[in-house]
Amino acid sequence: MTPLGELLVTRIRQTGPMSIAEFMAECLMHPRFGYYSTHDPFGAGGDFTTAPEISQMFGEIIGLSLAQAWMDRGSSAAVNLVELGPGRGTLMADILRATQSIPGFLDAVDVHLVETSPALRAQQSKTISTPFTHHNSLEDVPEGPLLLIANEFFDAMPTRQFQRTGDAWRERIIGLQEGALAFGLSDQTAPAFLADRIQDTKDNDIVEHAPASQAIASEIGHRIDTHGGLALIIDYGDWRSLGDTLQALSNHQSVSPLDTPGQADLTTHVDFEAIARAASPAKHSRVTPQGVFLERLGITHRAQVLAKSLQGDALDNHIKAHRRLTHPEEMGTLFKAMAIYKDTETLPPGFEP
Ligand SMILES: C[S@@+](CC[C@H](N)C(=O)[O-])C[C@H]1O[C@@H](n2cnc3c(N)ncnc32)[C@H](O)[C@@H]1O
């Protein structure tokens, strides 16, 4: 058992079972033993690889699409460029490099990174040379027009799970069985936020609910509705939550979520419908597969340009990276993009119906 696992066993003995959201929050963000508080999990030597770590193309074309959206909105003289959960800082560094050639863009943006992990904050300060400010939460970012990107951020938000039983629900919880962490079910409950899920579920179906994601989405929606701008949310998930999607990854392999608390990454699929609803009255685009989104933004053209200066292994790796980001059997379909934007402003690039 890991040190965090022992701590959680003691806590459950003293205060009773915990929700899956509480377990996720401890495993990911416990100040001493949490996964993100202690690890740099990215890349081939880590536990997983994210799109910006696969290829610079991802950040470059996201950057250009944000700059295009800024121009479409009248090239405001002051706009907050915000990233939620920037990991190693690679995506923001690529965005800032790619937009150097857009007249006035970098003078107009104030860069803000929302990051709670001290280890990753230190890494971001090394990667990004443009001045920026770190924050613990989006609420701490000054109000103003917004250009926000969140790539693989919402999947790390603590998520509760409920299993249907008749016309009621039982929450999936974590307790003890013979001294070890084990999944169980709470007594029956009927939370108001699940009232409309009785129509489209059947007995024993599991539905997930991420209160922290909804609070952040609501803050995003409020800011965009008040000051204008847009948010790009890219993650794995679907329009509506159905089924148990809790997953633990260690060293690029799937492991049991309860086996190594604090030492494996824990995620759930993102419920884009819940985010879109929470962000209302700001508008939302269609949920668009990542491959389609990147193709529409011109990733293949960018790949061809970059390929001209590459050969041998570098060229092979570049071709593989393009496929990995866009192909339906790789990240192209599982990952989705959705934009939140102000209803009086234009639809951001890449989301055309
Ligand atoms: C899977 S990583 C994604 C990293 C990056 N966006 C990328 O694409 O490479 C999740 C990031 O969210 C951060 N994070 C997780 N929970 C957070 C929270 N509640 N507030 C702010 N950052 C958080 C993690 O520390 C990490 O930087």
The ligand as a Gaussian input file, in Angstrom:
#p B3LYP/6-31G(d) Opt

LIG

0 1
 C       -3.546000      15.820000     -17.599000
 S       -2.736000      17.272000     -17.117000
 C       -2.944000      18.224000     -18.597000
 C       -1.773000      19.055000     -18.912000
 C       -1.781000      19.926000     -20.147000
 N       -3.002000      20.664000     -20.321000
 C       -1.447000      19.147000     -21.396000
 O       -2.290000      19.070000     -22.276000
 O       -0.336000      18.633000     -21.488000
 C       -3.803000      18.046000     -15.939000
 C       -3.282000      19.384000     -15.435000
 O       -4.286000      19.978000     -14.589000
 C       -3.690000      20.368000     -13.345000
 N       -4.762000      20.340000     -12.355000
 C       -5.431000      19.262000     -11.891000
 N       -6.396000      19.663000     -11.012000
 C       -6.336000      21.007000     -10.979000
 C       -7.094000      22.009000     -10.277000
 N       -8.088000      21.684000      -9.472000
 N       -6.788000      23.307000     -10.477000
 C       -5.780000      23.647000     -11.322000
 N       -5.018000      22.750000     -11.994000
 C       -5.302000      21.452000     -11.809000
 C       -2.584000      19.360000     -13.159000
 O       -1.638000      19.746000     -12.191000
 C       -2.021000      19.326000     -14.589000
 O       -1.243000      20.462000     -14.866000

